[in-house]
Amino acid sequence: MTHNLRPTGSQRTDESLRTRWLRACRFHFVPTSVLPAVLGSIIAWSRFGEFHFRNFLLVIAGVSINHLGLNMIDDVFDYVHAVDKIHVNGKNPYTGGSGVLAEGSIPAGHMLAASVFCLLITIVIAIYLTISVGWLVLIFSLIGILSSVFYTVPPVRYGYRGFGELGLLINFGPVICLGAFYVQTKSLAMEPFVISFTLGFMMWSMIIINEIPDYEEDRRGGKLNLVARFGKKTGIVLYIAGLIGAYGTILLSVLLGVAPFLVLLAFLTVPIAYSSCIVLREKYSDVVGIIPANQVMIKVHMITGMLLIIAYLIAGTFL
């Protein structure tokens, strides 16, 4: 079963056009791109004394706009593949896309055009930074852009083949963080590469917990991510494994002398993360009941990223 790219016109809402597009953009997920970019830039300043404000702003703009394009292009092709539908038993706002296409609130063709526009702006920024900084910017940018496009776009659709979680771990960890670091320093280093896996693993956990409520729809639509392949209970294990990987990265980076001890501040989010595990174990079969756990995971990622950034700001200022 597939959908074409024309609006049905039968399920319009009373929302303003602006509100519909705000929902389509799903801004609440954009910090997952911004935080590793800020972290890589701050590590460059804190540990290597390099920081170029204009390049920093361009990187933040690039990853943010690319993420908006990713959100919308995923919406379009999940809708085309009949993965995203109207949720008669309640809608979890953190899973299953924005819902505007299934409602007919925005024509799929318009959203596809908007996503292409976002990706074109990202390419322009990438080309400028490549010319002004170095050719490795182009490599990092191509990895990020192509990963965004082919997450759901045929014929690759790696998000449908069980590789999406790993792709997000790598892209929202090392690729963005190390790329932002390179833009500042024109070099690569072990520290931003290692510490970036903290946010990468948290992104893994975030996508896993967002896939659990969509288990049935993903299987029907052929979106065989790890949860759809192995089940919701395995999803709980994968979610917890991602959190262990994130906090384990912080601890090992300090023990091995890769990162300053101040990054241990990020362990302040452990109790919050643990609370999400409790909710998940109790509500993993409840599409609406699991919402607090989805919300907490977003908060854990954001607060952890901010604490890492604060740690490096303190280290750069006083140590």
N, C-alpha and C positions, 0 to 999 in steps of 0.2 A: 504493500500500500504506500503510495507516495502522494505528495501535494504539489501542485504547480505553484508558480510564483505570483499568481494573481490574488488580490484580496477577495474574500467571499462577500464582504459587505453585510453579512447577516448577524454578526455578533459584535457590532460596534458598541463601545461603552460611552458613558457621558463624560469621560475624562477629556481635558483639554489636550490639544496636540502636543503641547510642551510636556505635559505629564506623561503621555505615552512614550515620548522619546527618552525622557528621563528614566522610565522603567526599562526601556530597551537597552540603554547604556549600561545599566547595572553598575553604577559607580562604587557600590560597596565592595566590589572585588578589585578595583583599580589599585588600592594600596599594596596588594601583593606584588605588583610590579614596581611601585614607587619605592618601597622600603629597601629592597636589595640594591636599587640604584643609589639611594642616599647612603646606604651603608658602605658600598664600595668607594664612593666619593669621599666619605668621611675617613675611611681607613687610609686613603691616599694622603689626606691632609695630616691625620694624626700620627702616622708612622713614617711617612716619607716627605712631609712638608710640601706637598703639591696640591694646589686647589685653584681651579680656573672657573670663576663664577658663571661666565657665559656658557661654557661647555657643560657645566653642571645643569643649568636651566634647560639647555637643549636636550640633554639626556633624559631629564625628568619629563619634558614634553614628549619626547619620542616614545618612551616606554608607556606613558599614560595613553597617548593617542593610539598606539599599537594595541594596547589592551582593550580599548573601546572597540576597535576594529575586530579584535578576536571575539569579544562578547557577542557582537552582532552577527558575524559570519557563522559562528557556532549556532546561534539561534536559527538562522536561515536554514542551514543544512540539517539540523536536528528536526526542524519542522518539515522539510522536504522528505526526510526519511521516516516521517510519522513517529518520531520519538516524543516530541513535545505536543501535547494535546490539552484540551480542557480538563481540569481536574474536578470531577464531580464530588469527590470525597474530601475536598479541602486542598488548598494549594500551599506548598512550602515555598516561600519566596526565595529561598537560597538554593533551590534545586530546579531542574527541568526548564531552564531558560527563563526569559522574562515573562512569557505568556502572552505577549501582545500579538504575536502572529497567530497563535491558536484562536485568540479572540476575534481576529480580524481587525484589530485596532490600528495596525500599520500594515500596508502592503509589503509582502516579502521582498518584492523587487526594489522598493524604496530602501528597505533596510540593507539589502545587498549592496546597493549603490553607496549608501553611507559608510558601510564597512570598507569598501574599496577606496573611498575617499580618504578614510583614516589611514589605511595602509599606504596610500600614495604620499600623504604628508610624512609618514614615518620614513619612507624611502628617501624623500628630499632631505630630511634632517640627517639621515645616515650618510648620504652622499656628501653633505657639507662637512660633517665631522670626519669622514674618511679623508677628504682633501686637506683639512686643517690639522688633523692629528696623525693619522696613519692608516695603512691598509687593513690592519687587524680589526678596525672598527667595522669595516665592511663585512668581515667574516662573522663577528658577533651579531651584527644586524641581520645578516642573511639567515643565520640560525634561528634568531628570534622571529623574524617575519615569516619564513617558510614554515616554522613549527606552528605558528598561529594559523596560517592558512590551511595547512594540510592536516590539522587536528581532526577536522570533520569533512574537508573537501575531497571528493573522489579524484583520482583513484586510490590515493594513499590512505586517507581516513584512519590514521594510526590510533586515534582515540576510540575507534570502533573495534580495534584488533588487540586490545589489551596492553598497548604501549603508551597510552595517554598519561597515566599516572607517573611513569618514569620520565616521560618527556617534560611534564610540568615540574617535576623535582629538579631536573637539570636546568631548564630554562629560567625558572623563577628562583634559582639559587646561583650556581656558578656563572651561567651565561650573562645574566643581567649584572650581577655584582662585580664580576671580574671585568666585564665590558666597561662598566662605569669607572672602575679603577684604572683601566688602560687609558680611557679618555683623559684622565687627569695626569697620569704619570708617563704615558707612552711606553709602558713596560708592564710585565706580568710579575706576579709574586705569589708565594704559597699562602700567605695569611688570608687575603680576601677569598682565595679559592676555597680554603678549608672552612672558614667561618661561614661562608655563604650556604653551606649545606644545612645549617640550622634552619634558615628560612625555606630552603628547598624541601627538606623533610616535612616542615610544617605545611607547605603547600600540598605535598603528598597526602597528608592527613586531611586537609581541607577538602580536596577533591574526593577522597574516599568517603568521607562522611556525607558529602553532597550526593554521591552516587547511590547510597543505601536507600533513600526514599524512592528513587527512580528505578529500583530493581526490575519491577515487572514491565514498565514501559520500555526500558532500555533493551530488555530481552526480546520483547515483541518487535521493536524497531531494528533489531540486529546490531545494537550498540553493545558489543561484548567487551566492555571494560572489565577490570578485575573483579568487581563486585558482581556484575552480571554473569561472569563466568563461574565464580566459585561460591557465591551466595552471601547473604547478609551477615551471617555469623563469622565467616572468614573476613568480611569487611571490617568487623569490630577488631579482629586481630591485626589486620593491616593498618588500621587507624592508630592503634596503640603502638605498633611497631614504628610508625612514622614519628610519633612523639618521642619515643625512646631514642630514635636516631637523631632527632633535633637536639635534645638535651645532652645526649652522649657526645655529639659533635662539640658542644661548648666545653664540656668537661675535658675531653681529650685534647682539645686545642690549647687549654691552659696547662694541663699536665705535661704536654710535649713542648711547651714553651713557644707555641706558634702565635698565641694571642695573649693579651694582657689579662691578668687575673680579674680585672674589673668586669670582664664579660660575664662573670658568674652572677652579675646582677640579674641576668635574664632568667635565672632559676626562680625568681620571685613569681613567675607565671605558672610554676608547677602545680600549685593548688587549684588554680583556675582550670588548667588543662585536665587535671584529675577529675574535677566536677563534671566536665563534658563526657568523660569516659563512663561515669556513673549513669548519667542521663541516657547515653547511647546504649548501654547494656540493658536498661529498663524499657526503652522506647524505640528500639531499632525497627520494630514492625509497624510503628505508628507514624504515618507521614507528617501529621501535624504535631504530634507529641515530641518528635525529635527536634523541632525547631530551636528550642533553647540550646541544644548541643551544637547545632550549626552556628548559632550566634556566638556562642562561647569560643568556638574554634577561630572564627574571624577575629575576635578580641585577643585571643592568645597570640595569634600571628602578629597582629598589629603592636601589641604591648611588648612582645619579645623583640621585635624589630626595633622599636623605639628605645628599649633598654640597651640593646647592643650599640645603637648609635650614641646614646648618652654615655655609655662606657668609653667609647673611643673619643668622644669629645673631652671627657674628663682626663683620659690618658694623654691626649694631645696637649691639653692645657697645663696640667700639673706634673706629668711624669716625663 
